[in-house]
Structures are given as structure tokens and as C-alpha cells.
């Protein structure tokens, strides 16, 4: 995967390089590894590229899962992460039936790394890069044994939001952006491999739990906690584990500024 992908191998100018640790309860979290920082930056690249390509949220989520699962099996020192990311976007478009042209992916990616530049000419370098994206797509399929269809938390979060909204005073609900915050938290989970380490239901519950607590929205108290009613197998420890992983991602981002 060397050669034509070199123009995409370096982070764009001004791209932050996160370092440092997060302290919780007096204990310092382990320093993020080089691979963790790289994957964080590449996932942000996929998110921004997906927006510019007008991709829906689920196809972008699928692209991120493809990326994380691929690098579970290989190392970023062998395969160019940004080239893999471009191929994941291309493949995710097929999986989620939002087909993208390779030329559009390449040009948007080129603008990401070269601000204000013109679209690439259809020269040999462009066609070599296009061939690399297509060949990398085949590599991803083989590495994942063609398992490219995933269950995402989105449908669960939508169901949970509708259920919780019915329990909350409508004026209190309209005054607080719980739904918008929950969706934003859910999207941010895909910046790290936490999106493949936790079950979709637990991620959705944790995103809603954090959003409700952030705005101080209280739900009626019953025999069970509200999250146990919505998802029987989730525990407080599961919720805390998801939130802890998400806060580590925010800590990494904060140190990038």
C-alpha cells in the first residue's frame, strides 16, 4: 500500500497530536499509545470527510467500525491508516446502500490534507491512488472474512429517547437538548475502538444517561432504574465503563487543542 498513498500519509497542517493522561479518583490513566492517537485522528478525518460527502450517520458509523475491526487484526505500521479509512468509507457506502464515487472520496480527502487546492487531475497518480483504494477495500473484506454488516446503537437510542420523552414533562424536555446531546455523544463514541468493545444497547443507554445527567433531567423513580426497564442486561458498571471510555476520548481531544 505504499507509493500512491504517500500524499495522504501525513496529518494535515495544524492537525493536533494528543498526549497526556486523565486523572480520575487520584489515579492517572495510562498514556495513549501512538496507535491510539493515530486512530483517533483518522476517525476524525472519516467523520469530517463523511459530512462533506453528505453521508448519513449510519454509513459513517459503519466505516468507523470497519476501520477499527481491520486494525484489530493488523498494525498501522504495515498499512497506511488514511488509505484504509478512504476504503472503509467507500465500502461502507456499499454496505449501507449509499454508494459513493471513488473520485469524490479521493478529492474530498485531497482537500482535507491540502486546504484550498483544486481537484486532482485524472493523471497516472490519480489512477494509482484509485487502484490503491479499491485494492485496499478487497484487503479489508478478506481480513474481516466478509463480515461487514454491523448492528449500531442508533436504533436503540431512538427507541430509548422516545420512551424517556414520554416520562418527562414536555416543557422540561423542550428546554434541554437531551436528544441532540445524546446523538452527539453517540457519534463521538466512534472515534475510538470503544464502539466495538461495548454492545450497541449499552452504548445507547450510556449516551442517554450522560445526557440526562448533564442537564439534570430527573425521571420518575420506580421499582427499577429507568435504564434497567429499557435494557434488562445493562448494569451501572456497564454504563460507567462506557462513559469512562468516552471521557478518555474527550480528554485526548482536549489535549489536542
N, C-alpha and C positions, 0 to 999 in steps of 0.2 A: 504493500500500500504506500510505498514511498513514491517520490517523483512528483507527479502532478498534484498531489495533495499538499505539497510543501507550502503553497500560497495560503493555506488555511491552517497551518500548524501552529502559528504563534497567536497569542491572545491579542485582541485589538488594542491600540494605543489607549492608555488610561485604564485598561481592564484591571480591576483590583485583585490583589493576591492575598486572600485571607490567611491570617495567622493568629496564634494566641489560644487561650483557653477560657473556659467559662467556669466560674466558681458557683457551686450550689451546695448549701449546707456546710460550707467551710472546706469542701473538697474540690480540688481543681480537676476539671475534665481533661482527658487525655488530649494532647496536641493533635490536631487534624493531620492526617498523613498527606503526602504530596498527591497521591491518587485521589483522596477525598476532596482536596481543594480543586484539583483538575476537573473532577466530575461535577462539582458544584458550578464552576464557571461554564462548563459545556452545557449543563442543563439550563442555565440562564440563557445561553445562546439559543438553545432549542425553543425556549419559551418566547423569546423576542422574535425569532425567525417565524415561529408559528403564527404569531399575531400579524406580522407583515404579510404572511401568505394567506391570511384570513381563515386559518384552520379553526375548527371547533375545539372545545376544551377536551373532549374525549380522545380525538385523534392525537392531540399534543400529549395527553397523558399516556396513550399507548406508545408513542415514540419514546418517551422517557423510560417507560418500563422495559421496552426493547433494549434501550441503551444500558440500563442498569443490569439487566439479566445477561446481556452479552459480556459485560465486564466482570460479572461474577465468574465467568469461565476463562477469560483471557486477561492479559495485562495491558495497560495503556502505554507501556514501554515498547510493545510489539506493534500495536495498531494505533493509528492516528485517531484520537478521540473525536476531533471535529469532523473528520470524514465519516466516521461511524455515525455521528449524530445526524449528518445530512442524509445518510442512507436510512437511518431509523425514521426520519420524517417522511421520506419517500415511501418506505414500506408501510408505515402507519396509515398513510393516506389510502393505500390499497386495502388494508385490513378493515378500516372503518368507513370505506366507500366514500372517501373524499379525495379523489385522485389528484395528484399534483404533477406538474411537468418538472422533469429534472432541470430543465433550463431555468425555471423560476426559482427552484431551490438554490441552484448554483449562483444565480445573480443576486438574490437576496443575501446569501451568505457572503458573497464577494463584497457587497456594500457594507455588511456588518464589520468586516475587517478593514475596509478601505472606504472610509466615510466620504461621501460626495463624488465617488468615482462613477464613471459611465458603465453601462452593462458590458459584459465581456464580449469580445468578438468571437464569432464561430470559427476559431482557428484551431490548429492542432492541439494547443494547450487546453482549450475548452473541451474538445472531444476526448482528450486523455483523461481530464477530470471527470467528465460524464461517465466514461467507461469505468473509472475507479469507483464512483458512487454505485453503479449497477453491480459491479463485481463484489463490492462490499456488502450489498444487500443480500447476495447469494451466500456470502460467508456468514452473515447474521442468521439466515434461515437454517444453515447447516449446524451452526453452533447451538441454536435453540431447538434443534430437532423439529423444525417447522411448527413449533408451538408458539403462535404469535397472536392468539386471541386471549384477552385477559378480562377479568372481572374488576371493574373500577368502583370506588366508593361513591361516585356521583349519584347513581340511582338511589342508594341508601340515604345519602344526605338529603336528597329531595324529599324522600318519604318522611325522614325524621323531622325536617323543617316544617312540613305540613302538619305533622302530628303535634309538635310542640306549639306551633302557632295557634292551634285550636285551644290550647290550655292557658294561653297568656292573654291578658287584657289587650284588646286591639289597639288602644291608644298607646299603651306602653310599647307594644310591638312596632308601631309605626314610628315612634320616636327614636328607636335604637336600630342601627343597621346590623342586626344579628345575622340575617340571611347573607348579606353581602360579605360580612366578615368571615362567616363560615366557609363560603365559597373561596375566598382569598386564602384562608388557611389551608384548605384542601389543595388548592393549586400549588402552594408553597411546599407541600409535602413531597412533591415530585422532584425537587431539587437535590434530594439525597436518596440513598437506597432504602430509606425507611418505607417508601411506598411499596416495596416488595418484601419487607420483613414483617409487616403488620397486615392483618386481614382487612379487607375493604370496609367491613362493618365497623371495626374498631377505630379505623382512621376517621370515618364519618362521625361516629359518636364523639370522639375526642375533639374534632374540629368544632362541632356544635357546643360541646361542653365548655371549651375555651372561649368561644364567642359569647355565650351566655354569661359566663363569669366575668369576662372583660367589661361588660356593660351592666353588671349587677342585676340581671334579669332573674327573678326567682320563679320557680314553678311550684304548683301545689304539691304538698307532701302527702304521700300515701304509704301503703304498706311496703312498697318497693321504691327504690330510687327511679327517677324517670328513665335513666339510661338502661336499667335492668328491664323495664317494661318494653322498651324499644328493641333491645338486643339481649336475649337471655344469657348468652355465654360471656358477655363482657363483664370485667371486674374493674374496681377502682385502680388496681395495679396496672391493668391493660391501658386504661385511659392515661394514667401518669406516664407510662412508658412511651406512648405516642407523643404526648406533649413534651416530654423531656427531649426526645429526638428532634422535634420541631424547633424547640428553643435553641438547641445546638446549631441548627441551620441558621437561625436568626443571629446567633452570636457570631457565626462565621461571616455572615453578610455584614454585620455591624463593624467588624474589624477590617472590612474591605474599603470602608468609606475613607 
